[in-house]
Amino acid sequence: MSHALLQKLVRQSETEGVTLAEVMARTLTASQIDRLQQELADELSEGYECICDFMSEVEVPSLEDIMEAESISETGLARAID
């Protein structure tokens, strides 16, 4: 519900040329705003967990490995130029 509602409110604010906050303040009750905020927080938390899961499988080389690879690449380039 939060995505569809939020998109509707964004379109409405763009059409009217006013801020999203203004449209939300006059359209939603305080409890609806709280519920929307909680739903968005939950979705952001899920997204963060997905990113963490993905990143846990990514191997990032150390700075030392990068510098060593760069050094080897520069040496190879120097030999190719000679």
Secondary structure, 3 states (H helix, E strand, C coil): CHHHHHHHHHHHHHHHCCCHHHHHHHHCCHHHHHHHHHHHHHHHHHHHHHHHHHHHCCCCCCHHHHHHHHHHHHHHHHHHHC
